[in-house]
């Protein structure tokens, strides 16, 4: 009977960790989004530019959705999967974000480049954490990447955000 109880505690710990992660994501990205929305730029884009931004945004959002798998891999200590995922499916994230950044207004590009750079920095740190098998560092940087991603997305033209809501 003692073998069942430790397994039960393990499941409880994993469930609590998942709840904490979800809570962190909800509260941390919500606060960042509010702060970033107040500094949204006024749109000066042509319809053709907006269409191009929408095309690139679809790719960026798809990659952001893929990032949601990382906490599960970390939680299950599947370090190889974390590294493979960062270098595989998320490997094109940098180029895709930079392409989208180049389509933005010149006054917004430096902020977008900085936010994108921060996202990449967090992905590098997640990779390092996976090599060191450090769940805490991996999850902290995952949350940081999500926050910086929200900052990046809030720099997009208001018309784009309104059509995606």
C-alpha positions as CSV (number, residue, x, y, z in Angstrom):
1,X,0.0,0.0,0.0
2,X,2.9,2.4,0.5
3,X,3.9,2.3,-3.2
4,X,0.5,3.8,-4.1
5,X,0.7,6.7,-1.7
6,X,4.0,8.2,-3.0
7,X,2.6,7.9,-6.5
8,X,-0.5,9.8,-5.4
9,X,1.6,12.5,-3.9
10,X,3.6,12.8,-7.1
11,X,0.4,13.3,-9.1
12,X,-0.8,15.9,-6.6
13,X,2.6,17.8,-6.9
14,X,2.4,17.7,-10.7
15,X,-1.2,19.0,-10.6
16,X,-0.3,21.8,-8.2
17,X,2.7,22.8,-10.4
18,X,0.5,22.9,-13.4
19,X,-2.0,25.2,-11.6
20,X,0.8,27.5,-10.4
21,X,2.2,27.8,-14.0
22,X,-1.3,28.6,-15.4
23,X,-1.8,31.2,-12.7
24,X,1.6,32.8,-13.4
25,X,0.9,33.0,-17.1
26,X,-2.6,34.5,-16.6
27,X,-1.5,37.1,-14.1
28,X,1.9,38.0,-15.5
29,X,0.9,38.4,-19.1
30,X,-2.3,40.3,-18.2
31,X,-0.4,43.0,-16.4
32,X,2.1,43.3,-19.2
33,X,-0.6,43.5,-21.9
34,X,-2.3,46.4,-20.0
35,X,0.9,48.3,-19.7
36,X,1.8,47.8,-23.3
37,X,-1.6,48.7,-24.7
38,X,-1.5,52.1,-23.2
39,X,1.6,52.9,-25.4
40,X,0.2,51.4,-28.7
41,X,1.2,53.4,-31.7
42,X,-1.2,55.3,-33.9
43,X,-1.7,53.5,-37.1
44,X,-0.1,54.9,-40.3
45,X,-0.4,51.8,-42.4
46,X,-1.8,51.3,-45.9
47,X,-4.2,48.5,-46.6
48,X,-1.5,46.6,-48.4
49,X,0.9,46.9,-45.5
50,X,-1.8,45.7,-43.1
51,X,-2.4,42.7,-45.2
52,X,1.2,41.8,-45.2
53,X,1.4,42.2,-41.5
54,X,-1.6,39.9,-41.1
55,X,0.1,37.2,-43.1
56,X,3.2,37.3,-41.0
57,X,1.2,37.6,-37.8
58,X,-0.5,34.3,-38.6
59,X,2.8,32.5,-38.7
60,X,4.1,34.2,-35.5
61,X,0.9,33.4,-33.6
62,X,1.1,29.8,-34.7
63,X,4.6,29.5,-33.4
64,X,3.6,31.2,-30.1
65,X,0.9,28.6,-29.7
66,X,3.5,25.9,-30.2
67,X,5.4,27.4,-27.2
68,X,2.6,26.2,-25.0
69,X,4.0,22.7,-25.1
70,X,7.2,23.6,-23.3
71,X,5.8,23.7,-19.7
72,X,4.5,20.1,-20.1
73,X,7.8,18.9,-21.3
74,X,9.6,20.6,-18.4
75,X,7.0,19.3,-15.9
76,X,7.6,15.7,-17.1
77,X,11.4,16.4,-17.2
78,X,11.6,15.5,-20.9
79,X,14.7,17.6,-21.4
80,X,15.5,16.2,-24.8
81,X,12.0,17.1,-26.0
82,X,12.4,20.7,-24.7
83,X,15.7,21.1,-26.6
84,X,14.4,19.4,-29.7
85,X,11.3,21.6,-29.7
86,X,13.2,24.8,-29.3
87,X,15.6,24.0,-32.1
88,X,12.9,22.3,-34.3
89,X,9.4,23.7,-34.5
90,X,10.4,26.9,-32.8
91,X,13.6,27.3,-34.8
92,X,12.0,29.5,-37.3
93,X,10.5,31.9,-34.7
94,X,13.4,34.3,-34.9
95,X,13.2,34.8,-38.7
96,X,9.5,35.0,-38.7
97,X,9.4,37.7,-36.0
98,X,12.1,39.6,-37.7
99,X,10.2,39.5,-41.0
100,X,7.1,40.8,-39.2
101,X,9.2,43.5,-37.5
102,X,10.5,44.8,-40.8
103,X,6.9,45.4,-42.0
104,X,6.1,47.7,-39.0
105,X,6.4,51.4,-39.0
106,X,9.9,52.7,-38.5
107,X,9.1,54.3,-35.2
108,X,7.9,51.0,-33.8
109,X,10.6,48.7,-35.2
110,X,13.3,49.4,-32.4
111,X,10.8,48.4,-29.7
112,X,9.6,45.3,-31.7
113,X,13.3,44.3,-32.3
114,X,14.0,44.6,-28.6
115,X,11.0,42.6,-27.6
116,X,11.8,39.9,-30.2
117,X,15.4,39.8,-28.9
118,X,14.1,39.3,-25.4
119,X,11.9,36.4,-26.5
120,X,14.9,34.7,-28.2
121,X,17.0,35.4,-25.1
122,X,14.5,33.5,-23.0
123,X,14.4,30.6,-25.4
124,X,18.2,30.3,-25.2
125,X,17.9,30.3,-21.4
126,X,15.2,27.6,-21.6
127,X,17.6,25.5,-23.7
128,X,20.4,26.1,-21.2
129,X,18.0,25.1,-18.3
130,X,17.1,21.9,-20.2
131,X,20.8,21.0,-20.5
132,X,21.2,21.6,-16.8
133,X,17.8,19.9,-16.1
134,X,16.7,23.0,-14.1
135,X,12.9,23.1,-14.1
136,X,12.8,26.4,-12.1
137,X,15.0,28.3,-14.6
138,X,13.2,26.8,-17.6
139,X,9.8,27.8,-16.3
140,X,10.9,31.3,-15.3
141,X,12.3,31.9,-18.7
142,X,9.2,30.4,-20.3
143,X,7.1,32.9,-18.5
144,X,9.5,35.7,-19.4
145,X,9.3,34.6,-23.1
146,X,5.4,34.7,-23.0
147,X,5.5,38.2,-21.3
148,X,7.9,39.5,-24.0
149,X,5.8,38.0,-26.7
150,X,2.8,39.9,-25.4
151,X,4.8,43.1,-25.4
152,X,5.8,42.4,-29.0
153,X,2.2,41.6,-30.1
154,X,1.0,44.8,-28.4
155,X,3.2,46.9,-30.7
156,X,1.2,45.8,-33.8
157,X,-1.2,48.2,-35.4
158,X,-4.5,48.6,-33.6
159,X,-6.4,47.5,-36.7
160,X,-4.6,44.2,-36.7
161,X,-5.3,43.5,-33.0
162,X,-9.0,44.5,-33.4
163,X,-9.5,42.1,-36.4
164,X,-7.8,39.2,-34.4
165,X,-9.9,39.7,-31.2
